[in-house]
Amino acid sequence: MLEHETKEQQTVLKESVQIQDAYDKDVDRLKTLIEDAQKQMSSNPVKHKNIDALKKQIAEHKVKLQA
């Protein structure tokens, strides 16, 4: 009986570790995406003071992201 409970707890712990590992990988991936976005934003600051030019710049950025 004690052996059975121990195996169950071991299984639960292994699953928890696997889930935590997956979360850690997701967090690392998201951190990388955020850092890349921040670098891109700082390297391409908003240059325009009127709405039409700003809309054009936004559209160009969207095209670059889709490529």
Secondary structure in CASP SS format (residue, H / E / C, confidence):
PFRMAT SS
TARGET T0000
AUTHOR 0000-0000-0000
METHOD secondary structure of the structure
MODEL  1
M C 1.00
L H 1.00
E H 1.00
H H 1.00
E H 1.00
T H 1.00
K H 1.00
E H 1.00
Q H 1.00
Q H 1.00
T H 1.00
V H 1.00
L H 1.00
K H 1.00
E H 1.00
S H 1.00
V H 1.00
Q H 1.00
I H 1.00
Q H 1.00
D H 1.00
A H 1.00
Y H 1.00
D H 1.00
K H 1.00
D H 1.00
V H 1.00
D H 1.00
R H 1.00
L H 1.00
K H 1.00
T H 1.00
L H 1.00
I H 1.00
E H 1.00
D H 1.00
A H 1.00
Q H 1.00
K H 1.00
Q H 1.00
M H 1.00
S H 1.00
S H 1.00
N C 1.00
P C 1.00
V C 1.00
K C 1.00
H C 1.00
K C 1.00
N C 1.00
I H 1.00
D H 1.00
A H 1.00
L H 1.00
K H 1.00
K H 1.00
Q H 1.00
I H 1.00
A H 1.00
E H 1.00
H H 1.00
K H 1.00
V H 1.00
K H 1.00
L H 1.00
Q H 1.00
A C 1.00
END
